[in-house]
Amino acid sequence: MKLSRPVSWFLLVFGVWSWVIWVTFVKNLIKDSSGLAFEHGHPTAYFWVHLLLAVVSFVLGTVIGGIGLRGLRALRRTS
């Protein structure tokens, strides 16, 4: 399958965006002082669920960004 240049760029940018957003979210989750993520110094279910969401998003962002990068490299080779 051959990806167009705009689609490849979109996938690459999506992957980078996913990492930026979720890294920021995890930093904020760890620093949480509202009592949602930690109760008496121990992680809550809220923390574990959102950490799992972040990890899944890291993996998907990496895979999707990698597909975009491979698409751009393939287009460069054929040009």
Backbone as XML, in Angstrom:
<?xml version="1.0"?>
<chain id="A" units="angstrom">
  <residue number="1" name="MET">
    <atom name="N" x="0.838" y="-1.163" z="0.000"/>
    <atom name="CA" x="0.000" y="0.000" z="0.000"/>
    <atom name="C" x="0.894" y="1.241" z="0.000"/>
  </residue>
  <residue number="2" name="LYS">
    <atom name="N" x="0.553" y="2.207" z="-0.804"/>
    <atom name="CA" x="1.323" y="3.438" z="-0.888"/>
    <atom name="C" x="0.507" y="4.568" z="-0.259"/>
  </residue>
  <residue number="3" name="LEU">
    <atom name="N" x="1.113" y="5.264" z="0.668"/>
    <atom name="CA" x="0.452" y="6.393" z="1.327"/>
    <atom name="C" x="0.825" y="7.678" z="0.612"/>
  </residue>
  <residue number="4" name="SER">
    <atom name="N" x="-0.113" y="8.592" z="0.539"/>
    <atom name="CA" x="0.185" y="9.893" z="-0.053"/>
    <atom name="C" x="1.012" y="10.715" z="0.944"/>
  </residue>
  <residue number="5" name="ARG">
    <atom name="N" x="1.638" y="11.750" z="0.462"/>
    <atom name="CA" x="2.450" y="12.617" z="1.312"/>
    <atom name="C" x="1.617" y="13.255" z="2.425"/>
  </residue>
  <residue number="6" name="PRO">
    <atom name="N" x="0.429" y="13.817" z="2.127"/>
    <atom name="CA" x="-0.367" y="14.410" z="3.216"/>
    <atom name="C" x="-0.791" y="13.388" z="4.272"/>
  </residue>
  <residue number="7" name="VAL">
    <atom name="N" x="-1.155" y="12.194" z="3.854"/>
    <atom name="CA" x="-1.562" y="11.166" z="4.815"/>
    <atom name="C" x="-0.365" y="10.741" z="5.666"/>
  </residue>
  <residue number="8" name="SER">
    <atom name="N" x="0.784" y="10.579" z="5.047"/>
    <atom name="CA" x="1.990" y="10.214" z="5.794"/>
    <atom name="C" x="2.339" y="11.275" z="6.826"/>
  </residue>
  <residue number="9" name="TRP">
    <atom name="N" x="2.281" y="12.535" z="6.432"/>
    <atom name="CA" x="2.564" y="13.626" z="7.375"/>
    <atom name="C" x="1.535" y="13.651" z="8.501"/>
  </residue>
  <residue number="10" name="PHE">
    <atom name="N" x="0.265" y="13.442" z="8.159"/>
    <atom name="CA" x="-0.781" y="13.423" z="9.184"/>
    <atom name="C" x="-0.505" y="12.335" z="10.217"/>
  </residue>
  <residue number="11" name="LEU">
    <atom name="N" x="-0.156" y="11.145" z="9.759"/>
    <atom name="CA" x="0.114" y="10.036" z="10.672"/>
    <atom name="C" x="1.330" y="10.319" z="11.552"/>
  </residue>
  <residue number="12" name="LEU">
    <atom name="N" x="2.366" y="10.885" z="10.967"/>
    <atom name="CA" x="3.561" y="11.219" z="11.723"/>
    <atom name="C" x="3.258" y="12.288" z="12.779"/>
  </residue>
  <residue number="13" name="VAL">
    <atom name="N" x="2.551" y="13.334" z="12.380"/>
    <atom name="CA" x="2.196" y="14.406" z="13.315"/>
    <atom name="C" x="1.274" y="13.875" z="14.409"/>
  </residue>
  <residue number="14" name="PHE">
    <atom name="N" x="0.348" y="12.991" z="14.049"/>
    <atom name="CA" x="-0.534" y="12.388" z="15.042"/>
    <atom name="C" x="0.268" y="11.622" z="16.086"/>
  </residue>
  <residue number="15" name="GLY">
    <atom name="N" x="1.249" y="10.860" z="15.647"/>
    <atom name="CA" x="2.088" y="10.104" z="16.575"/>
    <atom name="C" x="2.854" y="11.002" z="17.521"/>
  </residue>
  <residue number="16" name="VAL">
    <atom name="N" x="3.437" y="12.065" z="16.991"/>
    <atom name="CA" x="4.168" y="13.025" z="17.833"/>
    <atom name="C" x="3.212" y="13.716" z="18.793"/>
  </residue>
  <residue number="17" name="TRP">
    <atom name="N" x="2.063" y="14.139" z="18.292"/>
    <atom name="CA" x="1.059" y="14.810" z="19.123"/>
    <atom name="C" x="0.608" y="13.904" z="20.267"/>
  </residue>
  <residue number="18" name="SER">
    <atom name="N" x="0.397" y="12.643" z="19.971"/>
    <atom name="CA" x="-0.024" y="11.691" z="20.987"/>
    <atom name="C" x="1.010" y="11.607" z="22.106"/>
  </residue>
  <residue number="19" name="TRP">
    <atom name="N" x="2.273" y="11.563" z="21.755"/>
    <atom name="CA" x="3.322" y="11.516" z="22.766"/>
    <atom name="C" x="3.352" y="12.800" z="23.590"/>
  </residue>
  <residue number="20" name="VAL">
    <atom name="N" x="3.256" y="13.944" z="22.942"/>
    <atom name="CA" x="3.305" y="15.223" z="23.672"/>
    <atom name="C" x="2.151" y="15.312" z="24.667"/>
  </residue>
  <residue number="21" name="ILE">
    <atom name="N" x="0.955" y="15.022" z="24.217"/>
    <atom name="CA" x="-0.223" y="15.123" z="25.070"/>
    <atom name="C" x="-0.156" y="14.149" z="26.237"/>
  </residue>
  <residue number="22" name="TRP">
    <atom name="N" x="0.168" y="12.895" z="25.970"/>
    <atom name="CA" x="0.124" y="11.898" z="27.033"/>
    <atom name="C" x="1.295" y="12.001" z="27.988"/>
  </residue>
  <residue number="23" name="VAL">
    <atom name="N" x="2.462" y="12.443" z="27.534"/>
    <atom name="CA" x="3.574" y="12.687" z="28.462"/>
    <atom name="C" x="3.184" y="13.795" z="29.428"/>
  </residue>
  <residue number="24" name="THR">
    <atom name="N" x="2.586" y="14.860" z="28.904"/>
    <atom name="CA" x="2.117" y="15.948" z="29.753"/>
    <atom name="C" x="1.070" y="15.446" z="30.743"/>
  </residue>
  <residue number="25" name="PHE">
    <atom name="N" x="0.145" y="14.631" z="30.273"/>
    <atom name="CA" x="-0.899" y="14.102" z="31.139"/>
    <atom name="C" x="-0.307" y="13.249" z="32.259"/>
  </residue>
  <residue number="26" name="VAL">
    <atom name="N" x="0.642" y="12.371" z="31.935"/>
    <atom name="CA" x="1.248" y="11.504" z="32.947"/>
    <atom name="C" x="2.013" y="12.334" z="33.978"/>
  </residue>
  <residue number="27" name="LYS">
    <atom name="N" x="2.722" y="13.361" z="33.527"/>
    <atom name="CA" x="3.419" y="14.252" z="34.475"/>
    <atom name="C" x="2.417" y="14.880" z="35.435"/>
  </residue>
  <residue number="28" name="ASN">
    <atom name="N" x="1.306" y="15.364" z="34.899"/>
    <atom name="CA" x="0.279" y="15.968" z="35.748"/>
    <atom name="C" x="-0.385" y="14.929" z="36.651"/>
  </residue>
  <residue number="29" name="LEU">
    <atom name="N" x="-0.565" y="13.726" z="36.157"/>
    <atom name="CA" x="-1.165" y="12.658" z="36.949"/>
    <atom name="C" x="-0.281" y="12.320" z="38.151"/>
  </residue>
  <residue number="30" name="ILE">
    <atom name="N" x="1.018" y="12.250" z="37.926"/>
    <atom name="CA" x="1.949" y="11.922" z="39.000"/>
    <atom name="C" x="1.997" y="13.036" z="40.049"/>
  </residue>
  <residue number="31" name="LYS">
    <atom name="N" x="1.870" y="14.290" z="39.606"/>
    <atom name="CA" x="1.904" y="15.433" z="40.526"/>
    <atom name="C" x="0.548" y="15.721" z="41.172"/>
  </residue>
  <residue number="32" name="ASP">
    <atom name="N" x="-0.470" y="14.915" z="40.878"/>
    <atom name="CA" x="-1.832" y="15.172" z="41.329"/>
    <atom name="C" x="-1.906" y="15.384" z="42.838"/>
  </residue>
  <residue number="33" name="SER">
    <atom name="N" x="-2.543" y="16.470" z="43.232"/>
    <atom name="CA" x="-2.722" y="16.745" z="44.656"/>
    <atom name="C" x="-4.204" y="16.813" z="45.020"/>
  </residue>
  <residue number="34" name="SER">
    <atom name="N" x="-5.078" y="16.487" z="44.087"/>
    <atom name="CA" x="-6.517" y="16.586" z="44.337"/>
    <atom name="C" x="-7.057" y="15.357" z="45.073"/>
  </residue>
  <residue number="35" name="GLY">
    <atom name="N" x="-6.276" y="14.298" z="45.152"/>
    <atom name="CA" x="-6.739" y="13.092" z="45.816"/>
    <atom name="C" x="-7.317" y="12.055" z="44.866"/>
  </residue>
  <residue number="36" name="LEU">
    <atom name="N" x="-7.398" y="12.379" z="43.581"/>
    <atom name="CA" x="-7.926" y="11.414" z="42.614"/>
    <atom name="C" x="-6.922" y="10.308" z="42.317"/>
  </residue>
  <residue number="37" name="ALA">
    <atom name="N" x="-5.667" y="10.689" z="42.081"/>
    <atom name="CA" x="-4.660" y="9.713" z="41.670"/>
    <atom name="C" x="-4.004" y="9.011" z="42.854"/>
  </residue>
  <residue number="38" name="PHE">
    <atom name="N" x="-3.907" y="9.689" z="43.971"/>
    <atom name="CA" x="-3.253" y="9.106" z="45.146"/>
    <atom name="C" x="-4.097" y="9.362" z="46.380"/>
  </residue>
  <residue number="39" name="GLU">
    <atom name="N" x="-4.230" y="8.327" z="47.172"/>
    <atom name="CA" x="-4.953" y="8.446" z="48.433"/>
    <atom name="C" x="-4.030" y="7.933" z="49.536"/>
  </residue>
  <residue number="40" name="HIS">
    <atom name="N" x="-3.662" y="8.823" z="50.444"/>
    <atom name="CA" x="-2.727" y="8.484" z="51.532"/>
    <atom name="C" x="-1.403" y="7.964" z="50.970"/>
  </residue>
  <residue number="41" name="GLY">
    <atom name="N" x="-0.969" y="8.543" z="49.856"/>
    <atom name="CA" x="0.307" y="8.176" z="49.251"/>
    <atom name="C" x="0.291" y="6.936" z="48.388"/>
  </residue>
  <residue number="42" name="HIS">
    <atom name="N" x="-0.864" y="6.302" z="48.237"/>
    <atom name="CA" x="-0.956" y="5.087" z="47.429"/>
    <atom name="C" x="-1.779" y="5.359" z="46.169"/>
  </residue>
  <residue number="43" name="PRO">
    <atom name="N" x="-1.376" y="4.794" z="45.021"/>
    <atom name="CA" x="-2.123" y="4.998" z="43.777"/>
    <atom name="C" x="-3.545" y="4.438" z="43.878"/>
  </residue>
  <residue number="44" name="THR">
    <atom name="N" x="-4.470" y="5.162" z="43.279"/>
    <atom name="CA" x="-5.870" y="4.744" z="43.260"/>
    <atom name="C" x="-6.192" y="4.060" z="41.935"/>
  </residue>
  <residue number="45" name="ALA">
    <atom name="N" x="-7.418" y="3.547" z="41.831"/>
    <atom name="CA" x="-7.869" y="2.937" z="40.577"/>
    <atom name="C" x="-7.843" y="3.971" z="39.452"/>
  </residue>
  <residue number="46" name="TYR">
    <atom name="N" x="-8.190" y="5.219" z="39.771"/>
    <atom name="CA" x="-8.142" y="6.313" z="38.785"/>
    <atom name="C" x="-6.736" y="6.414" z="38.191"/>
  </residue>
  <residue number="47" name="PHE">
    <atom name="N" x="-5.729" y="6.366" z="39.044"/>
    <atom name="CA" x="-4.339" y="6.450" z="38.590"/>
    <atom name="C" x="-4.019" y="5.297" z="37.644"/>
  </residue>
  <residue number="48" name="TRP">
    <atom name="N" x="-4.348" y="4.053" z="38.039"/>
    <atom name="CA" x="-3.993" y="2.888" z="37.233"/>
    <atom name="C" x="-4.722" y="2.869" z="35.896"/>
  </residue>
  <residue number="49" name="VAL">
    <atom name="N" x="-5.982" y="3.246" z="35.893"/>
    <atom name="CA" x="-6.746" y="3.272" z="34.637"/>
    <atom name="C" x="-6.161" y="4.305" z="33.687"/>
  </residue>
  <residue number="50" name="HIS">
    <atom name="N" x="-5.848" y="5.486" z="34.209"/>
    <atom name="CA" x="-5.315" y="6.530" z="33.336"/>
    <atom name="C" x="-3.879" y="6.258" z="32.917"/>
  </residue>
  <residue number="51" name="LEU">
    <atom name="N" x="-3.119" y="5.594" z="33.764"/>
    <atom name="CA" x="-1.777" y="5.190" z="33.360"/>
    <atom name="C" x="-1.854" y="4.148" z="32.242"/>
  </residue>
  <residue number="52" name="LEU">
    <atom name="N" x="-2.795" y="3.219" z="32.349"/>
    <atom name="CA" x="-2.996" y="2.232" z="31.284"/>
    <atom name="C" x="-3.404" y="2.910" z="29.977"/>
  </residue>
  <residue number="53" name="LEU">
    <atom name="N" x="-4.313" y="3.880" z="30.057"/>
    <atom name="CA" x="-4.701" y="4.637" z="28.854"/>
    <atom name="C" x="-3.492" y="5.335" z="28.233"/>
  </residue>
  <residue number="54" name="ALA">
    <atom name="N" x="-2.643" y="5.900" z="29.072"/>
    <atom name="CA" x="-1.456" y="6.591" z="28.570"/>
    <atom name="C" x="-0.509" y="5.613" z="27.885"/>
  </residue>
  <residue number="55" name="VAL">
    <atom name="N" x="-0.288" y="4.461" z="28.487"/>
    <atom name="CA" x="0.622" y="3.479" z="27.896"/>
    <atom name="C" x="0.092" y="2.991" z="26.551"/>
  </residue>
  <residue number="56" name="VAL">
    <atom name="N" x="-1.195" y="2.711" z="26.489"/>
    <atom name="CA" x="-1.801" y="2.281" z="25.221"/>
    <atom name="C" x="-1.659" y="3.391" z="24.183"/>
  </residue>
  <residue number="57" name="SER">
    <atom name="N" x="-1.871" y="4.625" z="24.589"/>
    <atom name="CA" x="-1.738" y="5.750" z="23.657"/>
    <atom name="C" x="-0.296" y="5.947" z="23.209"/>
  </residue>
  <residue number="58" name="PHE">
    <atom name="N" x="0.678" y="5.703" z="24.105"/>
    <atom name="CA" x="2.086" y="5.757" z="23.705"/>
    <atom name="C" x="2.367" y="4.721" z="22.625"/>
  </residue>
  <residue number="59" name="VAL">
    <atom name="N" x="1.881" y="3.508" z="22.836"/>
    <atom name="CA" x="2.118" y="2.425" z="21.872"/>
    <atom name="C" x="1.451" y="2.750" z="20.530"/>
  </residue>
  <residue number="60" name="LEU">
    <atom name="N" x="0.176" y="3.154" z="20.582"/>
    <atom name="CA" x="-0.528" y="3.484" z="19.331"/>
    <atom name="C" x="0.101" y="4.688" z="18.635"/>
  </residue>
  <residue number="61" name="GLY">
    <atom name="N" x="0.482" y="5.704" z="19.403"/>
    <atom name="CA" x="1.138" y="6.873" z="18.812"/>
    <atom name="C" x="2.439" y="6.504" z="18.133"/>
  </residue>
  <residue number="62" name="THR">
    <atom name="N" x="3.191" y="5.616" z="18.769"/>
    <atom name="CA" x="4.461" y="5.167" z="18.188"/>
    <atom name="C" x="4.227" y="4.395" z="16.898"/>
  </residue>
  <residue number="63" name="VAL">
    <atom name="N" x="3.273" y="3.482" z="16.915"/>
    <atom name="CA" x="2.975" y="2.665" z="15.727"/>
    <atom name="C" x="2.455" y="3.544" z="14.588"/>
  </residue>
  <residue number="64" name="ILE">
    <atom name="N" x="1.505" y="4.418" z="14.900"/>
    <atom name="CA" x="0.916" y="5.281" z="13.868"/>
    <atom name="C" x="1.965" y="6.251" z="13.315"/>
  </residue>
  <residue number="65" name="GLY">
    <atom name="N" x="2.759" y="6.849" z="14.202"/>
    <atom name="CA" x="3.829" y="7.737" z="13.742"/>
    <atom name="C" x="4.857" y="6.993" z="12.906"/>
  </residue>
  <residue number="66" name="GLY">
    <atom name="N" x="5.148" y="5.747" z="13.294"/>
    <atom name="CA" x="6.092" y="4.934" z="12.524"/>
    <atom name="C" x="5.577" y="4.632" z="11.128"/>
  </residue>
  <residue number="67" name="ILE">
    <atom name="N" x="4.279" y="4.380" z="11.013"/>
    <atom name="CA" x="3.679" y="4.153" z="9.687"/>
    <atom name="C" x="3.815" y="5.413" z="8.835"/>
  </residue>
  <residue number="68" name="GLY">
    <atom name="N" x="3.557" y="6.560" z="9.441"/>
    <atom name="CA" x="3.710" y="7.817" z="8.707"/>
    <atom name="C" x="5.141" y="8.051" z="8.266"/>
  </residue>
  <residue number="69" name="LEU">
    <atom name="N" x="6.089" y="7.766" z="9.152"/>
    <atom name="CA" x="7.505" y="7.934" z="8.814"/>
    <atom name="C" x="7.918" y="6.987" z="7.693"/>
  </residue>
  <residue number="70" name="ARG">
    <atom name="N" x="7.466" y="5.753" z="7.762"/>
    <atom name="CA" x="7.770" y="4.797" z="6.685"/>
    <atom name="C" x="7.159" y="5.248" z="5.366"/>
  </residue>
  <residue number="71" name="GLY">
    <atom name="N" x="5.952" y="5.820" z="5.426"/>
    <atom name="CA" x="5.324" y="6.337" z="4.207"/>
    <atom name="C" x="6.133" y="7.463" z="3.587"/>
  </residue>
  <residue number="72" name="LEU">
    <atom name="N" x="6.632" y="8.371" z="4.436"/>
    <atom name="CA" x="7.446" y="9.481" z="3.926"/>
    <atom name="C" x="8.769" y="8.992" z="3.345"/>
  </residue>
  <residue number="73" name="ARG">
    <atom name="N" x="9.387" y="8.019" z="4.004"/>
    <atom name="CA" x="10.636" y="7.466" z="3.487"/>
    <atom name="C" x="10.431" y="6.756" z="2.157"/>
  </residue>
  <residue number="74" name="ALA">
    <atom name="N" x="9.321" y="6.048" z="2.016"/>
    <atom name="CA" x="9.016" y="5.365" z="0.764"/>
    <atom name="C" x="8.784" y="6.370" z="-0.357"/>
  </residue>
  <residue number="75" name="LEU">
    <atom name="N" x="8.119" y="7.477" z="-0.034"/>
    <atom name="CA" x="7.892" y="8.498" z="-1.045"/>
    <atom name="C" x="9.211" y="9.159" z="-1.474"/>
  </residue>
  <residue number="76" name="ARG">
    <atom name="N" x="10.131" y="9.327" z="-0.535"/>
    <atom name="CA" x="11.426" y="9.934" z="-0.852"/>
    <atom name="C" x="12.233" y="9.020" z="-1.772"/>
  </residue>
  <residue number="77" name="ARG">
    <atom name="N" x="12.144" y="7.699" z="-1.539"/>
    <atom name="CA" x="12.884" y="6.744" z="-2.382"/>
    <atom name="C" x="12.357" y="6.703" z="-3.805"/>
  </residue>
  <residue number="78" name="THR">
    <atom name="N" x="11.036" y="6.889" z="-3.975"/>
    <atom name="CA" x="10.452" y="6.801" z="-5.310"/>
    <atom name="C" x="10.559" y="8.115" z="-6.071"/>
  </residue>
  <residue number="79" name="SER">
    <atom name="N" x="10.887" y="9.193" z="-5.376"/>
    <atom name="CA" x="10.967" y="10.505" z="-6.053"/>
    <atom name="C" x="12.270" y="10.687" z="-6.769"/>
  </residue>
</chain>
